[in-house]
Amino acid sequence: MATTATTRTTRTSSAKVAAAASVLFAVAFFWTVASVDVPHKAGDAELLTWWQQSDSQLAGIVSQYCAVAAAVLFVVVMNYFATLTAGTRATQWTAFARSMGLIFSTTLLVSAALRGVIGRMVKVDGQPLPGIEVLRYSTALNYDLIGSITMMALGLTILAVSVVVLRTAVLAKWFGYVGLVCAAPILISSAAMIGHFTIILALLWTLCLAAAVWRHHSTT
């Protein structure tokens, strides 16, 4: 009896941590992209002026730490999902979801370095601001990473999680259908290298995940 109670308490605690991590991930991922707004199609003078501002350099550093937090929190969420689905018949889909989740977190960490490197060079290392070519390349590389690879990995993660949920009912089936609806435009836009425009869908899915996990632990 005591063992059963302890197991139930452990599962409840894990579910609470996973639900909280999902919400915090949504917040961190939002600020990863919202804290930096490099002007699009700007001329050389405008872009250089933007990067010369201390607030812009600081925003890049803030964005870096938000991206790191989002990457770590997503790993926590995916680890919980893997535990939740242990012993189910969707072993391969679960492994695929976890693998894609790790790729998403890894590429998000790479993006974190790209977001903070200019601010670190100037504010921490005391180096001069790089030339306009470097600034443009760094910005373009980061947008391409987020808009294609990172969001593609997240879209595949959402798709795989949705398939597992619909096959095993480890979480409410409505959440599985929400995932399918969100995954489709994320994958299509990522293939077109504009996946960053569907980040709002990723945030919506994550908040739905938190609700599904919380409701699941409350009814078991």
Secondary structure, 3 states (H helix, E strand, C coil): CHHHHHHHHHHHHHHHHHHHHHHHHHHHHHHHHHCCCCCCCCCHHHHHHHHHCHHHHHHHHHHHHHHHHHHHHHHHHHHHHHHHCCCCCCHHHHHHHHHHHHHHHHHHHHHHHHHHHHHHHHHHCCCCCCCHHHHHHHHHHHHHHHHHHHHHHHHHHHHHHHHHHHHHCCCCHHHHHHHHHHHHHHHHHHHCCCHHHHHHHHHHHHHHHHHHHHHHHHCC
